[in-house]
Amino acid sequence: MDNRDEIRDFLATRRAKITPQQAGLAPGTRRRVPGLRREEVAVLAGVSTDWYTRLEKGHISGVSEEVLNAVARALQLDAAERAHLFDLARAASARPRSRRPVQKVRTGLQRMLDAMSDAPAIIRNGRMDVVAANLLGRAMYWPVFQSRRTGPPNIARFQFLDPAGRDFFPQWDTAADTIVALLRTEAGRDPYNKDLTDLVGELCTRCDDFRGRWAQHDVRLHHTGTKTFHHPAVGELILDYESMDLHADPGLNLTVYTAAPDTPAHDALRLLASWAATQENAVRPLRDDRSPC
C-alpha cells in the first residue's frame, strides 16, 4: 500500500466530487474531467497550479498545516476526510513503521466489559478484529464468531466473504460502506501495517463489492448512530451505539449498543440475554488462554 499512491488517489477522488457550482465557480464548457480541475483547486486554495499538481502526485511530506487546511477547504472535506488528509501527510513524513493489530486486551478492560451486563459491548482493532466482548456482545455477534476459521473474529471478512453477512446486516450496502470507510481510515493512520494490507488484499481479490468500494477512497468517523441487525436467534435488533477510541490502548475501539426502555429493541435485547445465558458455551470466549492466531 504505497502512501504516495494513496495521497494521489484520495485527492483526485475528492476533487472529482466537487462541481464548479458547489465551489462557487462558473461551470464553463468542454470539461474533460468530473468535478474540479487541478488549476481550479489551486486557485481556491491560494497556491500555484504547479504546486497543487505536485501535491496531488503524492509529494506531501513537509507541507504545512496551513496549506493542508487550505486544500481541505478548497475540496470541501468533511471532518473525517480532513483528518485522513493529515494522517496521510504524517505517514509520508514518518519512517515506515507497522503497528500490529492488538489481539488481546488488558484484564481491566475485560472486567469493564463484563460489568456491562445489560448492553452488548465489543472491543475491536483497526482491521475490524473483535478482540474482546462481554457476554451480550458475544451473543449479538454470534454469527461473526461462528464464521471464523483461524485468528480472531473479523467483521470485515464476515461482511464480505460469508453469505451469512447479508442476513446479519439487513441494510447490507450501508453497513458495507461503513466497514470499508473504517478500514480506509485505518490505512491512512497506519499505511505500513502488513496485517491490514493483507486483509485488504484478500478482500479486494475475493470480493468485487469490496474492491469497488475500496477504490472510492471514502473515509468516516464512527462515534454514534443506529444500526440494524438480524440475529438468527432473536430476529431484528435496531440498536443505538456509542463508539470511542481507547486512548490508553492505542489502536483499540470500544462500541456499546443500547436500546431505550419499553421499545421493541429493548425487549429484543432481553430475549438475547436469555438466549445468551443458555448458549454461552456456543461461542469461545476471547479471554481464555488459547492463542487467537
TISEKE-990198 format. One line per 4 residues: for each residue z, x, y of C-alpha. Coordinates in Angstrom, 2 decimals, decimal comma, always signed. Layout:
BEGIN
Z X Y | ... .
//
This chain:
BEGIN
+0,00 +0,00 +0,00 | -1,32 +2,06 +2,95 | +0,62 +1,45 +6,16 | -2,41 +2,14 +8,36 .
-4,42 -0,47 +6,49 | -1,53 -2,91 +6,84 | -1,46 -2,44 +10,62 | -5,22 -2,85 +10,93 .
-5,38 -5,99 +8,82 | -2,32 -7,58 +10,40 | -3,55 -7,14 +13,97 | -7,08 -8,21 +13,06 .
-5,90 -11,40 +11,36 | -3,59 -12,25 +14,29 | -6,45 -11,66 +16,76 | -8,72 -13,94 +14,74 .
-6,22 -16,81 +15,09 | -6,21 -16,91 +18,90 | -9,06 -18,73 +20,63 | -10,15 -17,76 +24,16 .
-8,96 -21,15 +25,38 | -5,49 -20,55 +23,91 | -5,39 -17,19 +25,69 | -6,48 -18,72 +28,99 .
-9,92 -17,09 +28,89 | -13,39 -18,58 +29,32 | -14,88 -19,37 +25,88 | -18,16 -17,52 +26,57 .
-21,18 -17,69 +24,31 | -22,60 -15,94 +21,23 | -19,22 -14,88 +19,90 | -19,64 -12,77 +16,76 .
-16,01 -12,82 +15,66 | -13,45 -15,61 +15,25 | -10,73 -15,59 +17,82 | -10,47 -12,91 +20,49 .
-12,49 -9,75 +20,87 | -10,68 -6,43 +20,96 | -11,53 -5,94 +24,62 | -10,01 -9,33 +25,43 .
-6,75 -8,43 +23,72 | -6,77 -5,13 +25,63 | -7,12 -6,95 +28,96 | -4,34 -9,40 +28,09 .
-2,06 -6,54 +27,01 | -2,88 -4,38 +30,04 | -4,27 -1,44 +28,07 | -7,71 +0,11 +27,72 .
-10,13 -1,17 +25,10 | -10,33 +2,28 +23,52 | -6,54 +2,43 +23,29 | -6,24 -1,01 +21,68 .
-9,10 -0,22 +19,28 | -7,25 +2,89 +18,19 | -4,07 +0,86 +17,74 | -5,85 -1,74 +15,61 .
-7,19 +1,04 +13,42 | -3,61 +1,81 +12,49 | -2,66 +4,57 +14,94 | +0,67 +3,01 +15,89 .
+3,09 +5,91 +15,40 | +4,93 +6,76 +18,60 | +3,77 +3,66 +20,51 | +6,46 +2,49 +22,93 .
+8,36 -0,80 +22,60 | +6,94 -1,86 +25,97 | +3,37 -1,56 +24,73 | +4,16 -3,23 +21,40 .
+5,73 -6,13 +23,28 | +2,64 -6,39 +25,49 | +0,39 -6,56 +22,43 | +2,70 -9,13 +20,84 .
+2,46 -11,30 +23,96 | -1,32 -10,97 +24,08 | -1,61 -12,04 +20,45 | +1,00 -14,79 +20,92 .
+3,02 -13,54 +17,97 | +5,97 -15,63 +16,86 | +9,40 -14,12 +16,17 | +8,58 -13,21 +12,56 .
+5,22 -11,67 +13,48 | +6,74 -9,68 +16,33 | +9,44 -8,32 +14,03 | +6,78 -7,45 +11,46 .
+4,75 -5,52 +14,06 | +7,83 -3,46 +14,93 | +8,57 -2,91 +11,22 | +5,04 -1,58 +10,74 .
+5,47 +0,73 +13,73 | +8,78 +2,08 +12,41 | +7,30 +2,64 +8,96 | +4,35 +4,51 +10,47 .
+6,71 +6,85 +12,29 | +9,07 +7,47 +9,38 | +8,71 +9,75 +6,40 | +7,70 +7,87 +3,23 .
+10,88 +6,69 +1,54 | +11,25 +4,00 -1,08 | +14,24 +1,66 -1,14 | +14,63 +0,49 -4,72 .
+15,39 -3,21 -5,15 | +19,06 -3,83 -5,82 | +19,66 -5,04 -9,38 | +23,42 -5,63 -9,32 .
+25,88 -6,84 -6,70 | +29,39 -5,85 -5,80 | +32,25 -7,58 -7,60 | +33,43 -9,05 -4,31 .
+30,07 -10,72 -3,70 | +30,04 -12,25 -7,18 | +33,59 -13,50 -6,64 | +32,46 -15,12 -3,36 .
+29,60 -16,84 -5,16 | +31,85 -18,14 -7,91 | +34,22 -19,62 -5,30 | +31,37 -21,87 -4,13 .
+31,86 -24,47 -6,84 | +30,09 -27,40 -5,14 | +26,91 -25,71 -3,90 | +24,17 -23,78 -5,70 .
+24,09 -20,22 -4,36 | +21,97 -17,20 -5,24 | +21,60 -13,63 -4,02 | +18,11 -12,13 -4,15 .
+16,49 -8,90 -3,06 | +13,31 -8,45 -1,03 | +10,97 -8,66 -4,02 | +12,46 -12,07 -4,95 .
+14,56 -10,89 -7,89 | +17,59 -13,15 -8,39 | +20,32 -10,55 -8,79 | +23,36 -12,86 -8,72 .
+24,19 -16,55 -8,73 | +27,09 -18,93 -9,17 | +27,21 -21,49 -11,99 | +25,32 -24,14 -9,99 .
+22,81 -21,57 -8,77 | +22,02 -20,50 -12,32 | +21,75 -24,14 -13,34 | +19,43 -25,03 -10,49 .
+17,17 -22,03 -11,09 | +17,39 -22,51 -14,89 | +13,56 -22,63 -15,32 | +13,25 -19,29 -13,49 .
+15,91 -17,71 -15,71 | +14,21 -19,10 -18,80 | +10,85 -17,73 -17,71 | +11,80 -14,06 -17,53 .
+10,84 -11,69 -20,32 | +12,24 -8,40 -19,05 | +14,13 -7,48 -15,93 | +15,89 -9,88 -13,58 .
+14,53 -13,39 -12,95 | +11,82 -13,18 -10,30 | +10,99 -16,26 -8,23 | +7,56 -15,00 -7,16 .
+6,42 -14,20 -10,68 | +7,67 -17,60 -11,87 | +5,99 -19,39 -8,98 | +2,53 -17,91 -9,55 .
+2,35 -16,96 -13,22 | +4,39 -19,59 -15,08 | +2,82 -23,07 -15,42 | +6,33 -24,50 -15,07 .
+6,35 -23,27 -11,48 | +4,16 -26,14 -10,35 | +6,60 -28,64 -11,84 | +9,71 -26,96 -10,45 .
+8,20 -26,68 -6,93 | +6,55 -30,11 -6,37 | +5,47 -29,04 -2,87 | +3,79 -26,08 -4,51 .
+1,44 -24,95 -1,72 | +4,24 -24,88 +0,86 | +6,54 -23,00 -1,50 | +3,76 -20,55 -2,39 .
+3,03 -19,85 +1,28 | +6,71 -19,14 +1,86 | +7,07 -16,78 -1,10 | +4,02 -14,73 -0,11 .
+5,10 -14,57 +3,53 | +8,54 -13,31 +2,49 | +7,01 -10,63 +0,27 | +4,63 -9,61 +3,08 .
+7,60 -9,37 +5,46 | +9,47 -7,16 +3,00 | +6,39 -4,97 +2,55 | +6,41 -4,34 +6,30 .
+10,05 -3,26 +6,17 | +9,66 -1,09 +3,09 | +5,98 -0,23 +2,56 | +6,61 +2,61 +0,11 .
+8,72 +0,61 -2,34 | +6,95 +1,13 -5,66 | +8,70 -1,78 -7,38 | +7,49 -4,11 -4,65 .
+3,94 -2,78 -4,63 | +3,81 -3,01 -8,43 | +4,81 -6,67 -8,25 | +2,25 -7,41 -5,54 .
-0,43 -5,59 -7,53 | +0,40 -7,59 -10,66 | +0,28 -10,91 -8,81 | -2,95 -10,04 -6,97 .
-4,57 -9,07 -10,25 | -3,44 -12,08 -12,24 | -3,45 -14,93 -9,71 | -6,21 -15,97 -7,30 .
-3,78 -18,23 -5,41 | -1,54 -15,28 -4,67 | -4,37 -12,91 -3,81 | -5,87 -15,29 -1,25 .
-2,55 -15,86 +0,45 | -1,70 -12,15 +0,47 | -4,93 -11,40 +2,34 | -3,87 -13,72 +5,18 .
-1,05 -11,34 +6,23 | +1,28 -14,20 +7,16 | +4,98 -13,41 +7,59 | +8,00 -15,54 +8,29 .
+11,74 -15,61 +8,89 | +13,65 -17,68 +6,36 | +17,01 -18,87 +7,68 | +17,39 -22,64 +7,39 .
+15,48 -25,70 +6,29 | +14,96 -28,18 +3,46 | +13,45 -27,54 +0,02 | +12,37 -29,89 -2,73 .
+12,78 -29,03 -6,40 | +12,08 -30,96 -9,58 | +14,68 -29,92 -12,09 | +13,80 -30,59 -15,76 .
+17,28 -31,99 -16,46 | +18,24 -33,92 -13,31 | +14,93 -34,70 -11,60 | +14,28 -34,43 -7,87 .
+16,55 -32,29 -5,70 | +15,96 -32,38 -1,94 | +18,42 -29,85 -0,56 | +19,22 -28,22 +2,76 .
+19,54 -24,46 +2,67 | +21,06 -21,71 +4,76 | +19,76 -18,20 +4,11 | +21,15 -14,97 +5,55 .
+20,72 -11,24 +5,04 | +23,85 -9,44 +3,86 | +24,21 -6,64 +6,38 | +26,89 -4,87 +4,35 .
+24,43 -4,78 +1,44 | +21,00 -3,89 +2,89 | +18,14 -5,49 +1,05 | +20,13 -8,47 -0,23 .
+19,91 -12,07 +0,94 | +22,30 -14,98 +0,28 | +20,94 -18,53 +0,05 | +23,21 -21,57 -0,30 .
+21,96 -25,12 -0,97 | +23,83 -28,25 +0,12 | +23,38 -31,99 +0,44 | +25,01 -34,46 +2,80 .
+27,67 -36,73 +1,22 | +26,63 -40,17 +0,00 | +22,98 -39,23 -0,39 | +20,76 -39,20 -3,49 .
+20,63 -35,42 -3,24 | +24,44 -35,24 -3,30 | +24,51 -37,43 -6,40 | +21,85 -35,22 -7,99 .
+23,99 -32,13 -7,34 | +26,96 -33,78 -9,06 | +24,71 -34,54 -12,02 | +23,54 -30,93 -12,01 .
+27,15 -29,73 -12,04 | +27,87 -31,94 -15,05 | +24,78 -30,63 -16,82 | +25,69 -27,03 -15,95 .
+29,14 -27,44 -17,46 | +27,58 -28,26 -20,83 | +24,73 -25,73 -20,57 | +26,48 -22,64 -19,22 .
+25,58 -20,60 -22,27 | +21,89 -21,56 -21,97 | +21,46 -19,07 -19,13 | +22,56 -15,45 -19,44 .
+24,94 -14,69 -16,53 | +23,76 -11,91 -14,24 | +27,24 -10,47 -14,04 | +27,51 -9,38 -17,67 .
+27,45 -5,74 -18,70 | +23,93 -5,78 -20,08 | +21,26 -3,96 -18,11 | +18,75 -6,29 -16,41 .
+15,96 -3,77 -16,93 .
//
